[in-house]
Amino acid sequence: MSNASDPKPIHVVGGGLAGSEAAWQIAQAGVPVVLHEMRPTRMTEAHKTHGLAELVCSNSFRSDDAEANAVGLLHQEMRRLGSLIMHTGDRHQVPAGGALAVDRDGFSEAVTAALDAHPLVTIDRGEVAGLPPEDWDSVVVATGPLTSPALAEAIRALTGADALAFFDAIAPIVYRESVDMGVAWFQSRYDKPGPGGTGADYLNCPMSKEQYDAFIDALIAGEKTSFKEWEANTPYFDGCLPIEVMAERGRETLRHGPMKPVGLTNPHRPDEKPWAVVQLRQDNALGTLFNMVGFQTKLKYGAQTAILRMIPGLENAEFARLGGLHRNTYLDSPRLLDGTLRLRAAPRLRFAGQITGCEGYVESAAVGLMAGRFAAAERLGRPLRLLPPTTAMGALIAHITGGHILADEDVDEEPAAEGSPSEGQPKPAKPRSFQPMNVNFGLFPPLEGAIPKGEDGKRLRGSAKAIAKKKALTDRARADLAAWLAEDGELGVAAE
């Protein structure tokens, strides 16, 4: 271990949201960090720029409601812990109803500038092919869903296990001026304004039953991207299904999913309720680009353009980017990682972001935040303390490192690293199924005691009970995070 007054640098591999956040947290703790990003030396199938923290899919960080939504609570916790990603997102937000959405270009440029300007951060543009050199004694691997083949193969060889994989699809982006406003209108569901919004933040394109049925037929019949042999058995992540896959699962699936018409009134035909509605969300600060919400697709470009122009209001749509498909890679983390995200087979390596099996921009950044803090604390010689599992971040990491359906049998594996919080604990059972996961209240430990009663003293039922339960969970999370911070100090680790 290096001298705490003059620590050796920590290396972070990958300049996405998780890697950028990890590097920031390490540097803010007073430890030098080298951030390795292979772009532009080597580009990926999904990235378009050289910027750090580039958003390759949606521009939304999802709900910002910290009282009733788990991802909104995660936003709040990350802000309290000095998150660069959340600070920059807040500065570059665009209207999106109850969600926090950002200008993707301004956001990436600002994250890049902040890290480039930090005196303890060195940005190294070049690929880390294979395992990091042995003299890098502390490494955070945050290479995301597009980990280079050389590094992925080296990890497989080291762990003796195959990384799992799934497909992630990208939604199209439309030029605002090409939308027919004689058909479309601005409105958020139930007129909810959200952060930086007005209550009229989405462009809505209505469909009649006949138009919807024709659209579904076209989706099912449309020419799709063909799979390579090695992709043939790769499953999709259910939170990011292509629209044509949803259509194939049932004709009503889209109408009860991203195309649901609830909470909206068409001002052009106020007495006629749409059968389905396609929503578009502002994608940049200028308001010139709008992305199609929930419209990830693997349709070929020619079919995509023709089918999407069947949507009323988009008959003459011009696309700044069409949808696409890329393959994600993630670890069998419950078996391979300890409670502080260290690789059991090689504790000098920590993992963060989507490669750990979390899903979503904010979740990836949150895991990067904690990986950075764990690495910095270790470098400074401070004991590592896990976040309470009652917090959003603690619940997410607990799921990644073991909170899933288990089989009865144990597995043969490397023992927990010396000094790990899981040292001396029973070996985890073999996971029956580990899949990518967004943060949600289902990951939180159950509440102790009954849900508080209503003002009239009667037991709450239905939606009122659900709202009260969510508020109780978020209140508990905030109290537990405050206690953890008070005990552990600014770095989020116990002082010596």
Disulfide bonds with the S-S distance in Angstrom:
none
